[in-house]
Each structure stands twice: as structure tokens, then as C-alpha cells.
């Protein structure tokens, strides 16, 4: 019988696992949060991922459980493991993707380069951190933040009074404070590691952000000399091996103005900065994730073109469907690949992406941006 993979979470990442699952003859089942989820076409269960009995019932019908997001509570993950379910990545690894303070502490123990940081539990703590770090700090909620949410730059501790009050009222504990890193750009190193340890990496990419949201990815990162690429790879390999990650891992990095690499965030699942691999690599991150969690030999990660540029479609059309724009967009950019997430349009929401490949970077960027522009208002 073909293996059955259960994905908890019905977002676009689960949706993009469907084509490689079909190609490989893998049965994919999705535990979605709502009936209208992006991955509804593969949803076999709709429920609350915080409900252990519901998740356990879903897991009874699959060979391995993986994730569209990192928000499944540790108690639910532990219940799966206690039931004998193969959970990949495992709870021990996911703990560091779920909690930024735990992640910073562990990476510091491993001598992985990170921004200077502290756990601050009061205005007094934050005042001291700001004073010691040039008059500013980046505050992050330890759990739940993504795409710029749960992040705030402050230059006076009183700007965070509401965060401390909320933490006190909810028992949320301390907040993560980091130095405001002077960086020239953001990079991402994506790799895959199978259960038995084999690991492969894609080229390090440049991730262009706007308001904390990825808008473009360029693969490989321009001016990523052998030394820079080697450092990014070493950092990601250390994290994957020492945290025992199974599946795809994305390590988001700051490339500082003094030419260092510092770890910003981790994602233990397919990641926005790896979407270019669907059309631009021999093996996509979604196929690779399925191979890795099933402990199958991993695929090659070479590039199909000298350059691949992925541009997110943010918001979508103000009226009508994304597909209403296809005739014009397809005619204007016939070499660009279009991907819809089957989501309703909403300002700032990722509703799809496009990917262009080519020999000339400037021309490839132009085609990708032009294609995305047809789908946005």
C-alpha cells in the first residue's frame, strides 16, 4: 500500500504538498481548521488542532503526521507520540520553532550566531537593555508571531507598556528583546533532512521584505560568494542536526553591514522563501518534505535556470476572482508560472505567487513583478 501522510493545518503549504503527493502516489490527508481552507481539496477532517482527541482520531488513519504551521500545542504533540504516531518534525524540535526565547537560548548554547538578546519581564528590564544596545530594541512575542506580527521596534521602554500588561494578565511570561541589527539584506537557507539523517541544501536565497512580509525571493542570492554560501550552509546544517529536525527547515538570516550572518527566525516546514523551488529546482521543497518525513532518499536540489525570482501576490484583486485576471496575465507573461492559494482577497494577504526563471537577473525580476502586478489592485 502507498504511504499515507497526514498534514495538520489547511493553509497554502498543505495545498502545495498535494501535487507532489499525487505524482509520488502518496495519499495525503489534511486536518484543516475550516471548510474553506486553502487545502480544502485534500481536507479529510475539519477541526481544532488544539483538540487532542480530534487530532488523535485523525492520526489513526495515517503513517506519519507533519505540519502546515508550528502552532500545534506541545501537549497534543506529546499525545500523538504517546500513541505511537510518527510525528515529523518531532515535538522536541518544534519546541524551538514555537518559542523564540527557547530558540534563542538553544542557539546561543550551540554557538550559532544570533542577535544580542535578553528575556525582559518588566519596563525596568527593557530600559536596561535599550540603554546597553544603542538606544533601541526589537521586541518579539515569544510565541505566535509571523509575517511581521508580534514584532515592535522601540526606543523608549514605555512604548511597550501594553505588551507587558498583556503578558501579566495572561501569564505569558517574559518578552524577547533583541538588538536592532544593522543589516544590508535578509537571506534564507532552506534544507531538507530525512529521518535517518541524510541532508540536502538548496542555494541560499535573498528574501525581500516589506512591513515584515516577504514580497520577493531571488535564487540564488546575488553576490553570494562561496564563503557566504558556505557560512549559511554550515549554520543551517548545525541547527538541523543539533535540533534533530526532520523535513524541510528554513533558516532566515540577517546579512549584516559588517558582513556577518545572524539567525533571525526558524521554520520547520516548507517556507515562503522556498516556493521558487516548485518551478526553479530539480526537486521542490514540497516533494522533498514528503520524502524526508517518509525517510526516502532525497532528491537533487540543482537550479533549472541561472536565476529564479518568486514574487508573492499580496491582497489580490479588489473584486472578482484571481482567475479572472488570468487571460491578460498569461498572455502578457507566457513563461511565468502562476500559483493560486484559493483564498479570498484581503489587503496584505498572500493569495498566490508567481515564479520566473531566466539567464538575466534584471529581466527575470521584471517578468516576475509584471506577472504579479496583473493579479493585484
Secondary structure as GFF3:
##gff-version 3
##sequence-region A 1 377
A	DSSP	beta_strand	4	8	.	.	.	ID=ss1
A	DSSP	alpha_helix	12	24	.	.	.	ID=ss2
A	DSSP	beta_strand	27	32	.	.	.	ID=ss3
A	DSSP	three_ten_helix	40	42	.	.	.	ID=ss4
A	DSSP	beta_strand	43	46	.	.	.	ID=ss5
A	DSSP	alpha_helix	52	59	.	.	.	ID=ss6
A	DSSP	beta_strand	64	67	.	.	.	ID=ss7
A	DSSP	alpha_helix	74	82	.	.	.	ID=ss8
A	DSSP	beta_strand	86	87	.	.	.	ID=ss9
A	DSSP	alpha_helix	91	98	.	.	.	ID=ss10
A	DSSP	alpha_helix	100	109	.	.	.	ID=ss11
A	DSSP	beta_strand	117	120	.	.	.	ID=ss12
A	DSSP	alpha_helix	123	132	.	.	.	ID=ss13
A	DSSP	beta_strand	137	140	.	.	.	ID=ss14
A	DSSP	beta_strand	151	154	.	.	.	ID=ss15
A	DSSP	three_ten_helix	157	160	.	.	.	ID=ss16
A	DSSP	alpha_helix	161	170	.	.	.	ID=ss17
A	DSSP	beta_strand	175	178	.	.	.	ID=ss18
A	DSSP	beta_strand	183	193	.	.	.	ID=ss19
A	DSSP	beta_strand	199	201	.	.	.	ID=ss20
A	DSSP	beta_strand	205	210	.	.	.	ID=ss21
A	DSSP	beta_strand	213	219	.	.	.	ID=ss22
A	DSSP	alpha_helix	226	242	.	.	.	ID=ss23
A	DSSP	beta_strand	247	256	.	.	.	ID=ss24
A	DSSP	beta_strand	261	267	.	.	.	ID=ss25
A	DSSP	three_ten_helix	272	274	.	.	.	ID=ss26
A	DSSP	alpha_helix	277	280	.	.	.	ID=ss27
A	DSSP	alpha_helix	285	293	.	.	.	ID=ss28
A	DSSP	beta_strand	307	314	.	.	.	ID=ss29
A	DSSP	three_ten_helix	322	325	.	.	.	ID=ss30
A	DSSP	alpha_helix	326	332	.	.	.	ID=ss31
A	DSSP	beta_strand	337	340	.	.	.	ID=ss32
A	DSSP	beta_strand	350	358	.	.	.	ID=ss33
A	DSSP	alpha_helix	361	374	.	.	.	ID=ss34
###
